[in-house]
Amino acid sequence: MVGNNNALSFYYKDQKRKGLHFVPGTPGNAMYTLRCTFLPLEANMVLSAVNLVDYDLMHEQMGLPAKGILRKTIDHTTGFPPNILFPNDNPVCRGCAEGKMHSKSYPDSQTRATRQFGKIHLDLKQFPIKSYHKFKYFMSFFDDFSYRAWTVLLKTKRAANSAMQQIIAMVKNQYPTTIVEWMIDGGGEFNLTALGETLKNNRIKVL
């Protein structure tokens, strides 16, 4: 195969005879047009092989849908390739297998807090359904040193900043220490502007 922005050519194994030749419809266009140098009969044989569509190809091109979903696509899609043979078993391709695998565990951290409240892990999660008392979210606070954890229920995300201020005040009043570092995952669930101001005013480092 030899190609550039102007043409894309496929050669026979002897590297001398050109077989398939593609050129862009217009200069700079990413859509290429086939220019065939075969005899008519040979050209038809090649094009029929190029256009061959089977179950595996449609399964990959459509984002790895299940076999049942692909069957329904035939009835609800215009121009779907006819006469596709569906396998009798339930084949699992590599993409499907990898998609169902569990994520690899994160390696154990080699750094730990050296004192209580030296590092706090913070996260904000949403309940599947709203609670009886209308709580929709909860914030978890985990002390890296003592393994102690606290949970605060929230009705809105806006209440997250107030909840953090309450935790900071609780640590100052009930424990003879202050929070040094605060770790969040940066998932976008927090108002980072308000969070940054709160932590900055309390001299807490964000990780």
C-alpha positions in Angstrom: 0.0 0.0 0.0 1.2 3.5 -0.9 -0.6 6.6 0.0 -0.6 10.4 0.6 -3.1 13.2 0.7 -3.6 12.9 -3.1 -4.1 9.1 -3.5 -4.1 5.7 -1.9 -3.0 2.7 -3.9 -3.0 -1.0 -3.1 -0.6 -3.3 -5.0 -0.4 -7.0 -5.7 2.1 -9.1 -3.7 4.8 -8.5 -6.4 4.6 -4.8 -5.6 4.5 -4.0 -9.3 0.9 -4.3 -10.4 -1.5 -1.7 -9.0 -4.9 -3.1 -7.9 -7.1 -0.7 -6.1 -6.6 3.0 -6.4 -8.4 5.7 -4.4 -8.5 9.4 -4.9 -10.3 12.1 -2.9 -13.5 13.4 -4.4 -12.2 17.0 -4.0 -8.7 18.2 -2.8 -8.5 17.8 1.0 -11.7 15.7 1.2 -11.5 12.7 3.6 -13.9 10.7 1.3 -12.1 8.7 -1.3 -13.4 7.4 -4.7 -12.3 4.0 -6.0 -10.5 3.9 -9.3 -10.1 0.3 -10.4 -7.5 -0.9 -12.9 -8.8 -4.6 -13.1 -10.6 -6.2 -16.0 -14.4 -5.9 -15.5 -14.9 -9.5 -14.3 -11.9 -9.3 -11.9 -13.1 -5.9 -10.7 -16.6 -7.2 -9.8 -15.0 -10.1 -7.8 -12.9 -7.6 -5.8 -15.7 -5.2 -5.2 -18.0 -8.0 -4.0 -15.3 -9.0 -1.5 -14.8 -5.4 -0.4 -18.6 -5.0 0.2 -19.1 -8.3 2.0 -21.0 -7.6 5.2 -21.6 -10.2 7.9 -22.7 -10.4 11.5 -19.2 -9.8 13.0 -18.7 -6.7 10.9 -22.1 -5.1 11.8 -21.5 -6.1 15.4 -18.2 -4.2 15.5 -19.3 -1.2 13.4 -22.5 -0.5 15.4 -20.7 -0.4 18.8 -20.9 -4.1 19.9 -24.7 -4.5 20.4 -26.1 -7.7 21.7 -27.4 -10.2 19.1 -31.0 -9.5 20.0 -30.6 -5.8 19.5 -29.0 -6.3 16.1 -31.9 -8.4 15.0 -34.3 -5.6 15.8 -32.2 -3.1 13.9 -33.1 -4.9 10.7 -36.8 -4.0 11.1 -36.2 -0.5 12.3 -33.4 0.7 10.0 -33.6 1.8 6.4 -30.9 0.3 4.2 -29.7 -2.3 6.6 -27.7 -5.0 4.8 -30.1 -7.9 4.1 -29.5 -11.7 4.5 -27.1 -11.4 7.5 -26.6 -14.8 9.1 -26.9 -14.7 12.8 -24.9 -17.3 14.8 -26.8 -19.9 16.7 -24.7 -19.5 19.8 -23.9 -16.3 21.7 -20.4 -15.3 20.6 -18.4 -13.0 22.8 -15.9 -10.8 20.9 -12.8 -9.4 22.4 -14.4 -5.9 22.8 -17.5 -7.4 24.6 -15.2 -9.4 26.9 -13.0 -6.4 27.8 -16.1 -4.2 28.3 -17.4 -6.6 31.0 -14.1 -6.9 32.8 -13.7 -5.2 36.1 -11.3 -2.3 36.2 -7.8 -2.9 37.4 -7.4 -2.0 41.1 -5.4 1.1 41.9 -2.1 0.4 43.5 -1.8 0.9 47.2 -0.7 4.5 48.1 2.8 4.7 49.3 2.2 8.0 51.2 0.0 8.2 54.3 -0.9 11.0 56.7 1.4 11.2 59.7 -1.2 12.6 62.1 -4.9 12.7 62.6 -6.7 15.0 60.1 -3.4 15.4 58.3 -5.3 14.3 55.1 -9.1 14.1 54.5 -10.6 12.3 51.6 -13.9 13.9 50.4 -16.5 12.7 48.0 -20.0 13.6 47.0 -22.5 11.0 45.8 -26.2 10.9 44.8 -28.7 8.5 46.2 -30.6 6.3 43.6 -33.9 7.7 45.0 -34.6 10.7 47.2 -35.0 9.8 50.9 -38.2 10.2 52.9 -36.8 13.5 54.3 -35.9 14.7 50.8 -32.2 14.1 51.0 -30.8 13.5 47.5 -27.0 13.5 48.1 -24.4 12.6 50.8 -20.9 13.7 51.4 -18.3 11.3 52.9 -15.3 12.5 54.9 -12.6 10.0 55.5 -9.5 10.6 57.8 -6.4 9.0 56.1 -4.6 8.5 59.4 -7.3 7.2 61.8 -9.6 5.6 59.2 -12.5 7.3 60.8 -15.3 8.5 58.6 -18.2 11.0 58.7 -21.3 11.3 56.4 -23.4 14.3 55.9 -26.8 14.2 54.1 -27.6 17.0 51.6 -30.8 18.0 49.9 -29.0 20.0 47.1 -25.4 20.2 45.8 -25.3 23.9 46.9 -25.3 22.7 50.5 -21.9 21.0 50.0 -19.9 24.1 50.8 -21.8 24.7 54.1 -21.3 21.0 55.0 -17.5 21.3 54.5 -17.5 24.4 56.7 -19.3 22.5 59.4 -16.8 19.6 59.3 -13.9 22.1 59.5 -15.5 23.7 62.5 -16.2 20.4 64.1 -12.5 19.3 63.8 -11.3 22.6 65.4 -13.8 22.5 68.3 -13.8 18.8 69.2 -10.2 17.9 68.4 -7.1 19.8 69.3 -6.0 20.0 65.7 -6.8 21.4 62.2 -7.1 19.8 58.8 -3.9 20.0 56.7 -4.7 18.5 53.3 -8.0 17.9 51.6 -8.2 15.3 48.7 -11.0 15.3 46.1 -11.2 13.3 42.8 -12.0 16.4 40.7 -15.0 14.7 39.2 -16.9 18.0 38.7 -19.5 17.4 41.4 -18.3 20.3 43.5 -18.4 24.1 42.9 -14.6 24.4 42.8 -14.7 28.2 43.2 -16.6 28.0 46.4 -14.6 25.0 47.6 -11.3 26.8 46.8 -12.4 29.9 48.8 -13.4 27.8 51.8 -10.2 25.8 51.9 -8.0 28.8 51.2 -9.6 30.8 54.1 -8.9 27.9 56.4 -5.3 27.4 55.1 -6.1 23.8 53.8 -4.1 22.4 50.9 -6.1 20.8 48.1 -4.8 17.6 46.5 
